[in-house]
Amino acid sequence: MRFATYTANENTFYGVATDDGMIALSPEFPQWPSLYDVVAAGALDQLAAAAQGRQVTHTEFTYEMVMPNARRILCVGVNFPDRNAEYKDGSAQPKYMSLFPRFASGFTGHERNLIRPPENHTLDYEGEVAIVIGKKGRRIPQEQAYDHIAALTLCNEGTIRDWVRHAKFNVTQGKNWDNSGAIGPWLVPFADASQLDDARIVTRVNGEVRQDDTLNRMMFPIRREIEYISTFMTLQPGDIIVTGTPTGAGARFDPPKYLKPGDVVEVEVEGIGTLRNGIEDEVV
């Protein structure tokens, strides 16, 4: 089952994405105005049941960021061994993971263009798996971590590279330009460890493979991410953790291969789907 947020006829809906179109479900569940509210209520199963036997309601639609009102999005940086080596600073694997926040306004939906701002053209891609928390928890042990995941989705964690260097201690300003990244296309309910432990993530730019790795090579596996993050903050249903990108981002080429208008970026993970976005310049 694939749960998506989309716009049709100038109205925003959530529902189930099928090969033939969308099945709108949000009108039947006014108590849950968004997919964020559905996840917070632990009600993805109710949506799935409601979709059984239903006909497509929309064949013309536009995808939105899958949880456009997500309250907390936390990203894990430099989480693959080759990615650490890309920095060429001679550092060993760090003891603790790097973390930074992103806000929902920085993301658009599947098949929507990422926006390159006029202030700086170093827009880069980072293909990642994102997990959506479905069960509240604090100090969650690794062996229980997967019990707290409700769903999986994909992220192109677009970055304005020059702006992550504006200050000594953070990258926030380079990571939160409006519509510079994407999350989607949909939520896939989390069923078991096989969806994550050996998953392969591939990022393509204009059909060229730029990133290709498996999640089992992460320096900080997803179980550890949940354990570590929940040590200092209570994870809440609807929280999104963007789990880390492999080597091969555009900034690490010589010369760098930053994104430009007309480019198409695809992030693919079998069993979750493909997140596809074009690039356009911001109109100011």
Secondary structure, DSSP 8 states (H G I E B T S, - for coil): --EEEEEETTEEEEEEEETTEEEE-GGG-TT--SHHHHHHTT-HHHHHHHHTT----BSS-EE--SSTT-S-EEEEES-SHHHHHHT-S-----SS-EEEEE-GGGEE-TT--EEE-TT---EE--EEEEEEE-S-BSS--GGGGGGGEEEEEEEE--EEGGGGGSSSS--GGGS--TTSEEEEEEEEE---GGGTTT-EEEEEETTEEEEEEEGGG-SS-HHHHHHHHHHHS-B-TT-EEE----S--GGGSSS-----TT-EEEEEETTTEEEEEEEEE---
